[in-house]
Amino acid sequence: MKARWIAVDFDGTLATWNCPWPENWRATGKPIPRMVKRVKKWLAEGEDVRIFTARMDGYHPIDGPIPVHEVRKVIEDWCLKHLGVILPVTNRKDYWCKAIYDDRAYQVERDTGKIIGGGK
Protein backbone atom coordinates (compact mmCIF):
# COMPACT_ATOMS: atom_id res chain seq x y z
CA MET A 1 0.00 0.00 0.00
CA LYS A 2 1.27 3.48 -0.89
CA ALA A 3 1.91 5.93 1.93
CA ARG A 4 -0.41 8.88 2.37
CA TRP A 5 1.10 12.33 1.89
CA ILE A 6 0.54 15.93 2.95
CA ALA A 7 0.40 18.73 0.35
CA VAL A 8 1.68 22.15 1.39
CA ASP A 9 1.18 25.15 -0.89
CA PHE A 10 4.31 27.21 -1.44
CA ASP A 11 3.40 30.87 -2.09
CA GLY A 12 1.41 32.38 0.77
CA THR A 13 1.46 29.25 2.92
CA LEU A 14 5.06 28.10 3.36
CA ALA A 15 6.76 31.21 1.94
CA THR A 16 5.47 34.78 1.98
CA TRP A 17 3.66 35.93 -1.12
CA ASN A 18 4.99 39.51 -1.07
CA CYS A 19 8.06 38.70 -3.13
CA PRO A 20 8.49 40.09 -6.68
CA TRP A 21 6.72 37.10 -8.23
CA PRO A 22 5.41 36.91 -10.96
CA GLU A 23 7.58 39.74 -12.30
CA ASN A 24 10.58 37.58 -11.38
CA TRP A 25 9.47 33.94 -11.46
CA ARG A 26 12.71 32.87 -9.77
CA ALA A 27 11.85 34.97 -6.70
CA THR A 28 10.72 33.28 -3.51
CA GLY A 29 9.29 34.75 -0.34
CA LYS A 30 10.62 34.52 3.17
CA PRO A 31 9.78 31.44 5.23
CA ILE A 32 6.58 31.61 7.28
CA PRO A 33 7.86 30.43 10.70
CA ARG A 34 4.65 28.75 11.93
CA MET A 35 4.31 26.66 8.78
CA VAL A 36 8.03 25.86 8.55
CA LYS A 37 7.88 24.58 12.13
CA ARG A 38 4.81 22.48 11.31
CA VAL A 39 6.44 20.95 8.22
CA LYS A 40 9.64 20.14 10.16
CA LYS A 41 7.51 18.46 12.85
CA TRP A 42 5.72 16.33 10.25
CA LEU A 43 9.02 15.34 8.68
CA ALA A 44 10.43 14.38 12.10
CA GLU A 45 7.34 12.21 12.60
CA GLY A 46 8.04 10.42 9.31
CA GLU A 47 5.31 12.08 7.25
CA ASP A 48 5.63 12.35 3.47
CA VAL A 49 5.32 16.11 2.82
CA ARG A 50 5.28 17.59 -0.67
CA ILE A 51 5.17 21.12 -2.05
CA PHE A 52 1.89 21.63 -3.93
CA THR A 53 2.14 24.70 -6.15
CA ALA A 54 0.59 26.24 -9.24
CA ARG A 55 4.07 27.37 -10.25
CA MET A 56 4.55 23.85 -11.59
CA ASP A 57 2.03 24.34 -14.39
CA GLY A 58 4.92 25.55 -16.59
CA TYR A 59 3.23 28.80 -17.55
CA HIS A 60 4.16 32.27 -16.40
CA PRO A 61 1.71 35.18 -16.85
CA ILE A 62 4.46 37.53 -18.08
CA ASP A 63 7.18 35.32 -19.58
CA GLY A 64 4.96 32.57 -20.99
CA PRO A 65 6.24 28.97 -20.89
CA ILE A 66 8.92 28.20 -18.32
CA PRO A 67 10.78 24.89 -18.10
CA VAL A 68 9.24 23.04 -15.16
CA HIS A 69 12.63 21.67 -14.10
CA GLU A 70 13.83 25.26 -13.54
CA VAL A 71 10.79 26.10 -11.40
CA ARG A 72 11.30 22.90 -9.40
CA LYS A 73 14.98 23.78 -8.80
CA VAL A 74 14.09 27.23 -7.40
CA ILE A 75 11.66 25.67 -4.90
CA GLU A 76 13.98 22.78 -4.04
CA ASP A 77 16.78 25.26 -3.27
CA TRP A 78 14.40 27.21 -0.99
CA CYS A 79 13.41 23.99 0.81
CA LEU A 80 17.01 22.94 1.35
CA LYS A 81 17.89 26.36 2.75
CA HIS A 82 14.87 26.76 5.05
CA LEU A 83 13.76 23.18 5.83
CA GLY A 84 17.10 21.40 5.61
CA VAL A 85 15.73 18.91 3.06
CA ILE A 86 14.48 18.94 -0.51
CA LEU A 87 10.78 18.13 -0.70
CA PRO A 88 9.06 16.74 -3.80
CA VAL A 89 7.38 19.52 -5.80
CA THR A 90 4.13 18.98 -7.71
CA ASN A 91 0.91 20.61 -8.88
CA ARG A 92 -1.07 17.37 -8.82
CA LYS A 93 -2.89 15.51 -6.13
CA ASP A 94 -3.87 11.86 -6.15
CA TYR A 95 -5.87 9.42 -4.07
CA TRP A 96 -3.03 9.16 -1.54
CA CYS A 97 -3.04 12.88 -0.68
CA LYS A 98 -4.48 13.00 2.84
CA ALA A 99 -4.45 16.76 3.44
CA ILE A 100 -3.83 20.02 1.60
CA TYR A 101 -2.62 23.15 3.39
CA ASP A 102 -3.24 26.19 1.20
CA ASP A 103 -4.01 29.87 1.77
CA ARG A 104 -6.69 29.85 -0.97
CA ALA A 105 -8.60 26.69 -0.11
CA TYR A 106 -11.88 26.14 1.71
CA GLN A 107 -12.72 22.86 3.37
CA VAL A 108 -15.80 21.15 1.95
CA GLU A 109 -17.65 18.46 3.83
CA ARG A 110 -17.39 15.19 1.93
CA ASP A 111 -20.39 14.20 -0.18
CA THR A 112 -22.49 17.25 0.81
CA GLY A 113 -20.92 20.34 -0.79
CA LYS A 114 -21.22 22.14 2.58
CA ILE A 115 -18.36 24.56 3.24
CA ILE A 116 -16.85 24.16 6.70
CA GLY A 117 -15.68 27.18 8.69
CA GLY A 118 -16.95 30.00 6.55
CA GLY A 119 -16.48 30.81 2.92
CA LYS A 120 -19.14 31.53 0.33
C-alpha angles and dihedrals in degrees: 000000000000118000119251117244140205121231117212120188114228110209112058095001109053097011128029116264096217094089121113092271128159091024087058108026091191091062120106130190129239119277116271101229098211093052094041089054091049093050092048089051092052091048091050088052090054098255121155103237123184134183109245110196141158088219086082093068088090095233127108120196093224106026099034119216116022124187106257092218089062092051090048091051092053091053094042090053090051091050093050091050098045105025100030092234138067112246124203111262122214145148094209133084127200139186091283095060104109100181141008122207110197136149092224101046132100122203114241122198109244117260095358108070089227113146113228121218101008132306128127 
